[in-house]
Amino acid sequence: MERRLIISALVIALAGCSAAAITPSGATPTTSAVAVATAAQTPTPEPTPEPSASLPVLIAPVPTAVPTPKPTPKATTKPTPVGCPILPVTIDEIARLIPGDRALACFGGALLTFEAYVPPHPYGIGDTTTHAISPTWLNGLGGSLVALSAGPDAGILVLAFVPPALGRCDAGQSVPECPFRFFEGRRVLVSAHFDGPVARTCRVTSVIEGVTFTDADAVAECRRLLIVLSVGTAVPSATASGGG
């Protein structure tokens, strides 16, 4: 009995020692205790689910500014003056507009391509002039010019001036330098125009007594002249106009 009482006393004493090790109420907990408490209060973050490899990732494209297209300007056609022929023209139509300013008013500096007949020399052109101009190849008398017509029986209709770049022509005789010499008595295809750029360089060089003719008059006269740009054989299948 006495031995049991001793063992009970030892158990009670050990229990008191264990209770002494517990932190009393109001005391500051140790670091281990704070860490344990904090860990217990902080929720564990849930892992972010990774996108499934089988599902595509869609990215919205950045909108691109589309420029507003500018309206295309409508093509305008210059109306043909009243009484003027429509291109292409024939040599007969050209002849009806010269001399004077009508051909210049109708065609301006437009390229004219037409068929013509080159009569044999001499042309029999009789003309006089009250003045002389430069460049000399644009003179009405003594200049570099060729007579053209619609056919052998049509007579002389149009005088065309030949620039030095193509050669030198003479109304009174056939000269080797004239590009029309090889076509005498035949039909040709001519490209020419009025109001050539050379007209702005025309100047008066002499006038007969009592006549007033200025440099401005020389420019105006040169603008009315038909200047040849090229000459070649007419297309055989083309029909001749006029009396050809």
Residue pairs with C-beta under 8 A, 6 or more apart in sequence:
23 29
23 30
23 33
29 37
51 57
80 86
80 106
81 105
81 106
83 102
83 106
84 97
84 102
84 105
84 106
84 107
85 93
85 106
87 110
87 112
88 112
88 113
88 114
89 107
89 112
89 114
90 114
90 115
90 150
90 241
90 242
91 114
91 115
91 116
91 148
91 149
91 150
91 157
91 158
91 241
91 242
92 150
92 157
92 241
92 242
94 103
94 112
94 114
94 157
94 158
94 226
95 150
95 157
95 158
97 103
97 106
98 158
98 224
98 226
99 224
100 224
101 224
103 194
103 224
103 226
104 194
104 195
104 223
104 224
107 193
107 194
107 195
108 194
108 195
109 193
109 194
109 195
109 196
110 193
111 191
111 193
111 229
112 191
112 192
112 193
112 194
112 226
113 189
113 190
113 191
114 189
114 190
115 187
115 188
115 189
115 190
115 234
115 238
115 240
115 241
116 148
116 149
116 150
116 158
116 187
116 188
116 190
117 148
117 149
117 150
117 151
117 152
117 154
117 186
117 187
117 188
117 240
117 244
118 146
118 147
118 148
118 180
118 183
118 184
118 185
118 186
118 187
118 188
119 147
119 149
119 152
119 156
119 184
119 185
120 184
120 185
121 172
121 173
121 174
121 184
122 171
122 172
122 173
123 147
123 156
123 171
123 172
124 156
125 147
125 156
125 159
125 171
127 140
127 141
128 141
129 139
129 140
129 141
130 207
130 208
130 211
130 213
131 204
131 205
131 206
131 207
131 208
131 211
131 213
131 218
132 139
132 204
132 205
132 206
132 207
133 139
133 202
133 203
133 204
133 205
133 218
133 221
133 222
134 202
134 203
134 205
135 198
135 201
135 202
136 142
136 143
137 143
137 144
137 161
137 162
137 163
137 164
137 168
138 161
138 198
138 202
138 222
138 225
143 161
144 161
144 162
144 163
144 164
144 167
144 168
144 169
144 170
145 159
145 160
145 161
145 162
145 169
145 171
146 159
146 160
146 162
146 169
146 171
146 178
146 180
146 228
147 156
147 158
147 159
147 171
148 156
148 157
148 158
148 159
148 160
148 190
149 155
149 156
149 157
149 158
149 242
150 157
150 240
150 241
150 242
150 243
150 244
151 240
151 241
151 242
151 243
151 244
152 185
152 243
152 244
153 243
154 242
154 243
154 244
157 242
158 226
159 171
159 226
160 190
160 192
160 226
160 227
160 228
161 225
161 226
161 227
161 228
162 168
162 169
162 178
162 179
162 180
162 228
163 198
163 227
163 228
166 179
166 228
166 230
166 231
167 177
167 178
167 179
168 175
168 177
168 178
169 175
169 177
169 178
169 179
169 180
169 181
170 178
174 181
174 184
175 181
179 228
179 231
180 188
180 231
183 231
183 233
186 233
186 234
187 234
187 240
187 244
188 231
188 232
188 233
188 234
189 231
189 232
189 233
189 234
189 235
190 228
190 230
190 231
191 228
191 229
191 230
191 231
192 226
192 227
192 228
192 229
193 226
193 227
193 229
194 223
194 224
194 225
194 226
194 227
195 223
196 222
196 223
196 225
196 227
198 222
198 227
199 219
199 222
199 223
199 225
200 219
202 215
202 218
202 219
202 221
202 222
203 215
203 218
204 213
204 214
204 215
204 217
204 218
207 213
